[in-house]
Amino acid sequence: MDTTDRRYLEEEDSSMTKTMKGAATGLAAGTIWGTIVATWLDVPRVERNVALPGLIRTLKMMGNHGLTFAAIGGVYIGVEQLTQNYRTKRDFVNGAVGGFVAGAAILGFKGKSISTALSAGAALAATSAAIDVGGQTTRVDTGKEYYPYTTKKRVDAN
């Protein structure tokens, strides 16, 4: 194993922390998406014995989408981290395995069919592999270290 792979395996966050961050990010994104979907699709209708029926249905839709996205994010990152730690490699295979398991487990469970599980798993695995192979990342290591403060002494202009 070369030093580049070792550096990525020795990051500050543990696998559990990354999994929790993935689930929290999924919850936030899913809640926002649920709000958008509820705004577009949910036409308010009057229901008996229910105060604020539109708000209640919107909150249910937000929660449903939020929990689904949180489960997908948590399972994806968790399986990716398990695969990375088991293989001791950081490549596109880890993300593809995580994507397949997340898609098959979560979306297959919601769809209640094996064909849905396989197609959702394959779609998420292909998307994850394509992004990883294409080098799309938000973090680029330039070798520079940035501090929240300056390390040089300031010369006062008195």
CORJO-V589155 format. One record per run of one state. SS is the DSSP state (H for helix, E for strand, C for the rest). FROM is the first residue (numbers start at 1). TO is the last residue. If there is no record, write none. Layout:
ss = <SS SS>
from = <FROM FROM>
to = <TO TO>
//
This chain:
ss = <C H C H C H C H C H C>
from = <1 3 10 15 42 53 88 92 112 114 134>
to = <2 9 14 41 52 87 91 111 113 133 158>
//
